[in-house]
């Protein structure tokens, strides 16, 4: 399966890269094609070759990005002084089809929207009963209680040993999907992402026979620091005009650039990017999910994926987009 996924990635990315009109897109899809080949090498077992391939690709793409302005300048200059009109050549239906698929990037955006974005968005909208502050408090208390019970191992789990981690991870995913589709206060969505992290840790605790405290500290310390930084950033934005709704783009980065940068660090820290200890903690906790627990693996992967999407959705809605305070004249339809 890994070989097939790698091969499809390499072929599709190559066909897309060959017809893209911009340098950045060409380099990006060329890198994706090489990553597809690396997946094949990993599946075969050529791990040292993958490391060399990875480093070589990184150096090559960095070099290409650095010299691309000079290359473009040369090509424009050459085309200006040595222009030759292209000759019309008949193109087969097969080549034309691949060309159109490459231009449309094989409809990957629409497929992701249809099969990944929309279904999970719909699930999140069915969980709007979670928006009550009472429910936030109850879920947070339950998560903390399960953390304590999971670490101290004070309850007999002989009958729930297999089911409880799945139940807790399912609750975490439900909370994340709610935050992913929530359209009111960004602070509420941000708090729910922390609550989801607590349920994820609790699920892993009940799934493992024993976990060292330092491993939990690695995870929690990074997530908690990121949460506190993000919370204060959102509070600062809220004090401006008491509006941090996720129903629109606010564009606060125009007047709160530093706050936007700090919230960016908070967002990537919340999802385990290597700016906090959570980067190590997430990898360590994954080792306590066994290879035969396919349901738990799937749920945990979805949790981490949608935490990332939810955190960046908050960042984009609050700080990106056109600034809500237009300080310059705007031509309205009536004029």
PyMOL commands that set and color helices and strands:
alter all, ss='L'
color gray80, all
select helices_A, chain A and resi 2-17+23-44+47-81+93-103+105-125+128-131+133-152+163-181+186-207+213-241+252-254+257-270+278-286+294-319
alter helices_A, ss='H'
color red, helices_A
deselect
rebuild
show_as cartoon
